[in-house]
Structure formats: structure tokens, C-alpha cells
Amino acid sequence: MTTHAWFAAFVVVNILDAALTLWALRAGGTEANPLIRALMRRVHPALALAGIKGAYIVAVAIWLGDIAP
């Protein structure tokens, strides 16, 4: 698999994780990560997840750009 394919899979998994987390929150669940849970108390959960997941994706994209051949 190429670097681009791995990155695309990473992006898809993060989007699905955010969707599943929002579904679980609507069903009465809570976020397990205390830092994200604290952020969700201050802003809407969807906005918090978009910011966190977006930061992960950008960080991995930068990292892959540095190490990929």
C-alpha cells in the first residue's frame, strides 16, 4: 500500500470514529478521554471532535510528508 492509501485510510477511520462518538453521546454515553470531555463541556461536541480529529489528520499529514519517500 502506498503512503497516500494509508493516509486515506487514516482519514476515513478518524471520520468514522467521530461519527460513532457523536452517536454514542446522543445515546447517553460519555467521552472516555478526559481532555476531550472537558473541551466538549465548553463547545459543542461536534465542534470539539472536528477540531481534535482535524488536528490529528494535519499532524499525521505533516509527519508523513517528512518521512515518506
VMD Tcl script that draws the C-alpha trace (Angstrom):
set ca {
  {0.00 0.00 0.00}
  {1.21 3.48 -0.79}
  {1.61 6.30 1.68}
  {-1.42 8.03 0.17}
  {-3.58 4.96 0.64}
  {-2.55 4.62 4.29}
  {-3.28 8.30 4.86}
  {-6.69 7.99 3.19}
  {-7.49 5.03 5.44}
  {-6.40 7.06 8.47}
  {-8.70 9.93 7.48}
  {-11.66 7.57 6.95}
  {-11.10 5.86 10.31}
  {-10.98 9.22 12.09}
  {-14.20 10.39 10.44}
  {-15.94 7.14 11.36}
  {-14.63 7.43 14.92}
  {-16.03 10.94 15.24}
  {-19.40 9.83 13.87}
  {-19.53 6.86 16.23}
  {-18.59 9.05 19.18}
  {-21.36 11.52 18.36}
  {-23.85 8.65 18.04}
  {-22.76 7.25 21.41}
  {-23.04 10.67 23.05}
  {-26.59 11.08 21.74}
  {-27.41 7.61 23.09}
  {-26.28 8.68 26.57}
  {-22.62 7.67 26.51}
  {-19.70 9.79 27.65}
  {-16.31 10.53 26.15}
  {-13.58 8.44 27.78}
  {-10.74 10.90 27.13}
  {-10.82 13.47 29.97}
  {-9.24 16.23 27.88}
  {-11.73 15.88 25.04}
  {-14.58 15.54 27.56}
  {-13.51 18.85 29.16}
  {-13.42 20.50 25.73}
  {-16.90 19.13 24.96}
  {-18.23 20.87 28.07}
  {-17.06 24.21 26.65}
  {-18.05 23.82 22.98}
  {-20.49 21.65 21.03}
  {-19.26 18.03 20.85}
  {-19.23 18.03 17.04}
  {-17.02 21.12 17.01}
  {-14.69 19.61 19.61}
  {-14.36 16.36 17.66}
  {-13.83 18.19 14.37}
  {-11.03 20.23 15.93}
  {-9.33 17.26 17.58}
  {-9.66 14.91 14.60}
  {-8.61 17.68 12.22}
  {-5.50 18.32 14.29}
  {-4.66 14.59 14.23}
  {-5.08 14.45 10.46}
  {-2.95 17.55 9.87}
  {-0.22 16.30 12.23}
  {-0.07 12.91 10.51}
  {-0.05 14.57 7.06}
  {2.93 16.72 8.07}
  {4.70 13.72 9.60}
  {4.10 11.59 6.51}
  {5.38 14.39 4.31}
  {8.62 14.36 6.27}
  {9.20 10.61 6.32}
  {7.61 9.34 3.11}
  {9.93 8.64 0.19}
}
mol new
graphics top color blue
foreach p $ca { graphics top sphere $p radius 0.5 }
foreach p [lrange $ca 0 end-1] q [lrange $ca 1 end] { graphics top cylinder $p $q radius 0.2 }
display resetview
